[in-house]
């Protein structure tokens, strides 16, 4: 079997080495396409491969149609909205992700952004501390659980709402379960978003919801850009000068948000999984999942069933 690693943003060299060793020890061949700049390069590379490993690369119907032998695509990371999973299902192509491999990296970023925000973005003025603050987690998956673990080390009081995670599971993790996302925003000083971009969640973080935050509230987004209704959030923050917004996903209206001096920060690009450890872990996990699929048909991490 030929396995293509197609990455506009390459894996670290040690991750590529580990992926290659994992794939080749199972008797498969690794094909590497890094830093490609044109769609034609990717279309040419996929034409005779049975498997793909990608990062944030967009995998469209056109790409899948150009890959007649393709059986499985593994996204090295948790989010997979860059892949047309419905079309893949039509063509009988398995799509998987590697949940949990980036979770600690994203969680540490959340707390880093929070320290930066409460300390007045290190502008020399007096800030505040995280100890004793109520942190709300909107979704309690791998990232949310890691955020909770670290936040408790800061002495924060952690709450969570997840429509798909039973309240008793949240409580067993030492986190307070709340009954709705509205209640989460009303109760907590800080809300950190960990929801995927789905038809139900897109644009759901809007004026009415965020306006429920108490005075001095902070919104953190390291999830997906599409979940935030940016015009409504900008309008709210213009009206409520007590709110802060920190993110690793630059909004479309970045210049307008930047006018809210001392209350907004965005990293230059998405940074959640940008650690050497996450890069390595996700890449190696993707390789192992491909080997498992070809060895015995394992589809444990399939996302397009």
C-alpha positions, 0 to 999 in steps of 0.5 A: 500500500502507498501512504501519502503524507500531504501537508502544506504545513509540514510535520516536524522532521522527527515526526516525519521520521517516526511516521515513515518508520511506522508505515514501512515496518508494516510493509507499506510505502510512504510518499511525502508531499510537503509545502505544496503550493498548488492544487495540481501538485496534490492532485498528481500525488493522490492518483495512486495512493491507498491512504492519506495523512493530512493536517489542516489540508482541505480535502475536497471532492475533486481531490478524492475523485483524483484518487481512485485507489484511496481507501482511508484519510486520517486527519492528524488532529481532532478537527476534521471540518477541512475534509468533505466527510459526506462525499468521502462516505459516498465514495466509500472512503474512511475518514478518521481523526486522532482525538486527544493527541493535541489536547494538552497542547491546546489546554496549555494554550488556553491557560496561557491566553488567560494569564495574558488576559487577566494580567492586562496583556502585560501592559504594565498596569495592575491585573488580576489572578485566576485563583478563585475564578469560575471557569466554564468549559463549553464541551467536555471532550479531550481538550476540555478535560485537560483544561479542567486539570490545569485550571484546578492547579491554578485554584480555579472553580471549574464548570462544564456543559456538554450536550453529549456528555452525561452530567455524572461523567463531568462530576466524576472528573471533579468538575461542576456540571451545569444544565445548559450553555446559557447557565454556563455563561451566566455563572462563570467569569470565564468561558472557554469554547471547545465545541466543533463546527457543526450545523448546530454550533456554527454562529451559536456564540452570539450577542445574546449568549455572550451578554450573559457573562458577568461583569469583567467576563472573558471569552476564550476561543481555541476551537473553531472560528465558525462557532462565533458570530463575529459581527454580534460579538464585536457589537457586544464588546463595543457596548460592554467595555468590561468584556475581553476576548482572546483567541488563536483564530484571527477573526475576519474583523480582526482590525475592528476587534483590535480597536478594543485596546486592552480587551482583545488578543489573537495569535497571528495564526492558529496555535493550539496544536503548534507544539513539538509534542503534539506534532509528533503524537498526532502524526504517529497516531495517524500512521498507527491508525492507517496500519491498523486499518490495513491490518485488520480493518480497524475503524475505531476513530472513523468520523464519517460512519 
